[in-house]
């Protein structure tokens, strides 16, 4: 075998090796593309499932908050009505009246019976009226406090559901970013697998020309 024949064979072997490497690279890119696409599909399915669950929970929370808002409105109306009633009672308690009338209100409101003296009570009539008014106001504040505590409890529950919905939304955003990233990875890998580089095109052209020349050369050698 002559040196020229060995050179041609060596060139063909080198071209074959380059072809194999390029084909292997394309196959590898294609495999990466399919793997990334499969991950993207799985991530998208997981996101859709999570979104459906989040939507149901969000709707349930919205319904709960609606009911709680109605309860708060009832509490607010109750407090407003109690304030109006108590203000009227306090005004009535402080209005001018007889000793007997003040004594009767003291018994009804404070639960005490004060025997009047010739000059009134051991405390003045006005002081007794102020005690009655103070008791009415204290009872009003005590009841209002109960309503306020109930309203605060509702606010805490509503805030908890809003935080839950927000966390779900943030989780959905994270999942969406994962899906986008996986699809971008798949598209880039597909592009690399489908696009031939300039070097690859040159090598393919050189390979065809080299094979043609080599076959012609070998054929001429065999004819001698």
C-alpha positions in Angstrom: 0.0 0.0 0.0 1.5 3.3 -1.1 1.9 6.4 1.0 -0.8 8.2 -1.0 -3.3 5.4 -0.4 -2.5 5.4 3.3 -2.9 9.2 3.3 -6.3 8.9 1.7 -7.4 6.2 4.1 -6.2 8.3 7.0 -8.2 11.3 5.7 -11.3 9.3 5.3 -10.9 7.9 8.9 -10.4 11.4 10.2 -13.6 12.6 8.4 -15.5 9.7 9.7 -14.4 10.4 13.2 -15.5 14.1 12.8 -18.8 12.9 11.4 -19.3 10.6 14.3 -18.5 13.3 16.8 -20.9 15.7 15.2 -23.6 13.1 15.0 -23.0 12.2 18.6 -23.2 15.9 19.6 -26.5 16.3 17.8 -27.9 13.1 19.3 -26.7 14.4 22.7 -28.4 17.7 22.2 -31.6 16.0 21.0 -31.6 13.8 24.1 -31.1 16.8 26.3 -34.0 18.6 24.5 -36.4 15.7 25.0 -35.4 15.3 28.6 -35.9 19.1 29.2 -39.2 19.0 27.4 -40.3 16.0 29.5 -39.4 17.9 32.6 -41.3 21.0 31.4 -44.4 18.9 30.7 -44.2 17.3 34.2 -43.7 20.7 35.7 -46.6 22.2 33.8 -48.9 19.3 34.8 -47.8 19.8 38.5 -48.5 23.5 38.2 -51.9 23.0 36.6 -52.8 20.6 39.5 -51.5 23.1 42.1 -53.3 26.0 40.4 -56.6 24.0 40.5 -56.2 23.2 44.2 -55.2 26.9 44.9 -58.2 28.1 43.0 -60.6 25.9 45.0 -59.0 27.0 48.3 -59.0 30.7 47.2 -62.7 30.5 46.4 -63.4 28.8 49.7 -61.5 31.5 51.5 -63.3 34.2 49.6 -66.6 32.7 50.7 -65.4 32.5 54.3 -64.3 36.1 54.2 -67.6 37.2 52.8 -69.4 35.5 55.7 -67.0 36.9 58.2 -67.5 40.4 56.8 -71.3 40.0 57.2 -70.7 38.9 60.9 -68.5 42.0 61.4 -71.2 44.2 60.0 -73.7 42.7 62.5 -71.2 43.3 65.3 -70.7 46.9 64.2 -74.5 47.5 64.1 -74.9 45.9 67.5 -72.2 48.2 68.9 -73.7 51.3 67.3 -77.2 50.4 68.6 -75.8 49.8 72.1 -74.0 53.1 72.1 -77.1 55.0 71.1 -79.2 53.3 73.7 -76.6 53.8 76.4 -76.2 57.4 75.5 -79.9 57.9 76.0 -79.9 56.1 79.3 -76.9 58.1 80.6 -78.6 61.3 79.5 -81.8 60.2 81.3 -79.8 59.2 84.4 -78.2 62.6 84.6 -81.4 64.6 84.0 -83.0 66.4 87.0 -85.2 64.2 89.0 -86.5 63.6 92.6 -84.5 61.8 95.3 -86.9 58.9 95.1 -86.4 58.5 91.3 -82.6 58.6 91.7 -82.8 56.0 94.5 -84.9 53.7 92.3 -82.4 54.0 89.4 -79.5 53.3 91.8 -81.2 50.1 93.0 -82.0 49.0 89.4 -78.6 49.9 88.0 -76.1 49.5 90.8 -78.0 47.0 92.9 -77.9 49.1 96.0 -80.5 50.6 98.2 -79.7 53.8 99.9 -82.0 55.1 102.5 -82.5 58.8 101.9 -82.0 61.2 104.8 -83.7 64.5 105.4 -81.2 66.2 103.1 -81.0 63.3 100.5 -78.3 60.5 100.6 -75.0 60.2 102.4 -73.7 61.4 99.0 -75.3 64.0 96.9 -78.0 63.3 94.4 -75.8 64.5 91.6 -73.0 62.1 92.7 -75.5 59.2 92.8 -76.6 60.1 89.3 -73.0 60.1 88.1 -72.5 56.7 89.7 -75.4 55.4 87.8 -74.2 56.9 84.5 -70.7 55.5 85.1 -72.2 52.0 85.6 -74.2 52.3 82.4 -71.1 53.4 80.5 -68.9 50.7 82.0 -71.5 48.0 81.0 -71.6 49.5 77.5 -67.8 49.3 77.2 -67.7 45.8 78.6 -70.2 44.6 76.0 -68.5 46.6 73.2 -65.2 45.0 74.1 -66.7 41.5 73.5 -67.9 42.6 70.1 -64.5 44.1 69.3 -62.7 40.9 70.3 -65.0 38.9 68.0 -64.2 41.3 65.2 -60.5 41.0 65.8 -60.8 37.2 65.8 -62.4 37.5 62.4 -59.7 39.8 61.2 -57.0 37.3 62.2 -58.8 34.5 60.4 -59.2 36.6 57.3 -55.6 37.7 57.4 -54.5 34.0 57.7 -56.5 33.0 54.6 -55.2 36.0 52.7 -51.6 35.0 53.6 -52.4 31.4 52.6 -53.7 32.6 49.2 -50.6 34.8 48.8 -48.2 32.0 49.6 -50.1 29.8 47.0 -49.8 32.5 44.4 -46.0 32.9 45.1 -45.6 29.1 44.9 -47.5 29.2 41.5 -45.1 31.9 40.3 -42.1 29.7 41.2 -43.6 26.8 39.4 -44.3 28.9 36.4 -40.7 30.0 36.3 -39.6 26.4 36.4 -41.8 25.5 33.5 -40.5 28.5 31.5 -36.9 27.6 32.3 -37.4 24.0 31.3 -39.1 24.9 28.0 -36.4 27.4 27.2 -33.8 24.7 27.9 -35.6 22.3 25.6 -35.9 24.9 22.8 -32.2 25.8 23.0 -31.3 22.1 22.9 -33.6 21.5 19.9 -32.0 24.5 18.2 -28.5 23.2 18.7 -29.6 19.7 17.5 -31.3 21.2 14.4 -28.8 23.9 13.4 -25.6 22.9 11.6 -22.6 24.9 12.3 -20.4 26.4 9.6 -17.6 24.0 10.5 -20.0 21.1 10.2 -21.2 22.3 6.7 -17.6 22.7 5.6 -16.6 19.3 6.9 -19.6 17.7 5.2 -18.7 19.3 1.9 -15.1 18.4 2.4 -16.1 14.9 3.3 -18.1 14.4 0.1 -15.3 15.9 -2.0 -12.7 13.9 -0.2 -14.6 10.7 -0.6 -15.2 11.4 -4.3 -11.5 12.1 -4.8 -10.4 9.1 -2.7 -12.8 6.7 -4.6 -11.5 8.0 -7.9 -8.0 7.7 -6.8 -8.4 4.2 -5.5 -10.3 3.2 -8.6 -7.5 4.4 -10.8 -5.0 2.6 -8.7 -7.0 -0.6 -8.9 -7.3 -0.3 -12.7 -3.5 -0.2 -13.1 
